[in-house]
């Protein structure tokens, strides 16, 4: 019967388009998931920024140490050159 078929199709469509139906529920779930991912991305970027700062500090200290060692090497070379 065509009336029953149309009623069945209408009922199926209603499951999707009604307030808090399947479409609304899916959109809400996807929005929640996107928000969770955005939060994780922001937290990860923050941790990476902190780590970058730490590594930059270590690099600067190592460069200063290398500069001091090169200076000491020059001084020792001059002293040893004077002994010969």
CORTAJO-V656643 format. One record per helix or strand of 3 or more residues. SS is the DSSP state (@ for helix, = for strand). FROM is the first residue (numbers start at 1). TO is the last residue. If there is no record, write none. Layout:
SS_FROM_TO + SS_FROM_TO
This chain:
@_2_17 + @_22_83
